[in-house]
Amino acid sequence: MTQLNDRLNFLIDKTDLVVNEQQRTQLIGYVEMLNKWNKAYNLTSVRNPMDMLVKHILDSIVVSPHLHGNRLIDVGTGPGLPGIPLAIMNPEKEFYLLDSLGKRIRFIKQVLHELGIKNVTTIQSRVEEFQPEEKFDTVLSRAFASMSDMVEWCHHLPKQKTGQFLALKGLLSQDEIEQLPKWCNVIEVKALNVPELEGERHLVTLAKMEE
């Protein structure tokens, strides 16, 4: 536990993020649960909790300053990434975590219960079948193979004029941008600094064109 704490503090100090003690404790608790459940549930290919701090926690929370609005959905959340770390960082925002696999949703519910996270709602569904009563300010994903798949499958989720898509990507190719459907616009591409992560990270903000 102390090692994980020291490592997390060291990594956070390399960013501009403000993370209080309770948030740090919850982030560590999440890594510990992910590590414990991973042995039976195979939730992530990252096996070492120290690596999880970089590849899952830091890789998620660096997105925190760039979130748009208060109602956000993490599509294809898997074991809760980036949704749970971002919900811990932003207790005033509402997060919806969607995944089609029951074992992942069960894990997330247990995390919410054990760590006392109150601002997350879980949804077990395929994204194309999920019809929310109220649309979202931000549709977030780091799991999709391509941005065009993401916006095609999630096109019904953002609010009409103000909603955005946020895609977490590694290397970003011009081809992928050119393959986006005509109704979709790239608003911004930001390079993210994730301490000690090998490879590049980008955050792509997309929105529907005005009708």
N, C-alpha and C positions, 0 to 999 in steps of 0.2 A: 504493500500500500504506500509506504513512505517513498519507495523508489518511483512509483507511478506519479505520486504527488510532485516530487522534485522534478521529474521529467516534464510533467505538464506545465509547471511553473516556468521552467527554463524555456519551453517552446513558446508559451504565451508572451514572455518577456521579449521575444524576438518580433512581436507584432505590435500594432497600436491598439489592440483590443483591450477593453476594460472588462474584467471578469472577476466578480466578487467571490468570497469564500464559499458561499452556498453553491454557486454555479460550478466552481471547481470541484467541490465534493460530489455534486450530481454527475458531472462529466466523468470523474473517476469511477463512480458507482456504475455508470452505464458501461464503461469498458470492462469492468469486473464481471458484470452480468453477461455481456457479449462473449467474453472469454469462457465463462462457465457453461452457458447454453450452447456455445458453438460446438462443443465436444459431442453433444447428442444431436443437435439440430442442423449442424453444418450451415450456419448463417452467413459466414464470410470466409473467404480464402485466406484472409490475414489471420495467422495463428498466434502471433506473439503480441501480448497486450501493449508492450512498448511501441511496436510498429502501429498498432491500432491508434495510438495517440496522434501519430503523424498522419497516417493514411485515412483515418476516419474522423477523428475529433477536429484536429486543426484544419483538415481539408474541408470540413463542413463549416466550422465557425468563422473562417475568413470571409464567408459570404454574408455574414450578419449585417455589416454596415450597408450592404447594397439591396436589402430587402425593400419591397415596395408595398405599401398598404398594411392592413392589419389582419386580413383574412387570406391565409396561404394554404395551398395544397401541395404536398410532396408526392409525386406520382411514381409508382414503382419503387417505393421506399425501402424495400428489402427489410433488413432488421431495424429500420428507422433512420436511414441516412439519406440526406443530411438533416431530416426533420427533427429528430430528438435533440441533437446538439443545438440546433437553431432555436428550438422551443425553450430549451434551458437558458439560452442567451437572451431570449426575448419573451419574458413571461407575460408581457402586456399584449402580445399578439396571439391570434387563434391559429393553430396549425391542424390540418387534416392530413393524416398519413394513409395513403392508399396502397394496398398490395393485394394480389389475387391469392396468395398462399396463406392458408390458415395458420401454419406453424409460425410464420413471421409475425402475423397479427397477434397471436397468442403471446409471443415473446414481448412484443411492444406493450401489450396490456400489462404484463407482469412488471416491466420496467416502469411504466407510469405509476403503478400501484406502489412498488417498493421505493421509488425515488420521490414520490409525492409530486409528480408533474401534473398540473391541473389544466394546462392550456392545449391539450392534444386530444383529438377525436380520431379513432381508428375506423377505417373503412375497408372491409374485405370485398373486393370487386375487381373485375377487369375494368380498365379505365374507360373503354368505349361504351360499357354498359352502365356506368355511374352517371346518374342524372341529378345533380344537386338542385335543391330548391333555390338556393342563393349562389350566385357565381363568385369567383375568387379574384382578389386583387393581383395575386401572383400564383402562377403555376410553375412549380419548381421540379427539376429532375436532374439526377446525375447518372441515371442508369440506362438511358436510352442509347441505342446504337447510333442513331443519327438524329439531327435536329428536325429533319423533315418528318421522320416518324413521330417524333414528340409532338410537333404542332398539329399534324394530321389527326393523331389519336386523341389529343387533348383540346382540340379546337373549340369544343363546347363548354369548356370550363372557365376561361377568364371573363371578367365583366366586360360588357360590350365596348365601351369607349376607353375605359381607364385600365383594363386588365393587361397584365404582361406575362410573358413566359421568361423564365430564367433557366438557362441550360448550363450545367457545369461540364466543361469539356477539358480534355488534355490538350493535345495538339489540335489546332483548328485549321482545317484546310479550306481554301477558297472554293473548292469543288462542293463542299458540304453547304456552304452559304448559297452557292448558285443553284443548288438542287431544291432550295426551299420553295414552297408553293407561292404563286403570285400574290396571294392575299396577305403574305407575311413579310414583315419588314424587320431588318436588323437595326435596332436602335443604338446599341453600344456593344463593344467588345472590350472587356477589361482583363488585363493579365493579373492573376492573383499570386501573391507571395505566400507560399506555404512552407514554413521553416522545415528544412531537412527532407523535403519531399523531392524525390528524383523525378525529373521530367517537368513539363510545363503544365500550368493550370490556367484556364480561361473561363470567364463568366460572360455568357452571351445573353443580352437582353433583346427579346423579340416582341413584337406586337402586331395585332391585326391592322391592316391598312384601313383608313376611314372608308366606309362604304361610299 
